[in-house]
């Protein structure tokens, strides 16, 4: 493991209640869909406000260096006790998204850490069933090794490129966890089993399969999950061995449709995060039981 300990990202009980504001063109698409201006400055401003309003509650916040430099500065200046995670993935995505491909940006890694206060770096990689994963696993391996050299935690996000409702999804989720988990990232992030569409018992059962496969602390993301379903599905995944969440739009997306996004983040956003924190504190498997 790196020189930075898991406590830099975790709640006192050992679970993770982390926020992701690192989306780029996909976030711009959400702005457009909500009828909001979506210039680069609009994205940067929203990320900064989200970091300011939610950073004190979250156990860690994930930012990107593309449109999130102001958010990173906010985390360093105003929330130094909250874990700061910086994305070091280079995205191939058209304007307004969706993301088509991702790769490791090695040059960004040292630059992110040089700024100080970084607890972890994050790399997003797709897992496509049946595809040759040699290059993808090589990217993941180099990422993990470089994080160790830099003395920060490695947070590897393995996203299964299978659409909701596809019967192959949960088996692919397990295979991705096996492949990426064998490289021993410090934390693994992936989708909710069944995309949260199964009942609680099914989500918990499938989460146990991921837990058995990955062998490291793992957390769930919110993309693709119906917002009302997300909290209960997170609880079920945590009962199945997940150590918490690193979620973005499930927490901050409603603010995009509000007349006053800042006020919505300060009230509704914080309320949603508090609910998820309670779930993590109650149900998440502490990282210390895995490592």
Order of alpha helices (4+ residues) and beta strands (2+ residues): beta-alpha-alpha-beta-alpha-beta-beta-beta-alpha-beta-alpha-beta-alpha-beta-alpha-beta-alpha-beta-alpha-alpha-alpha
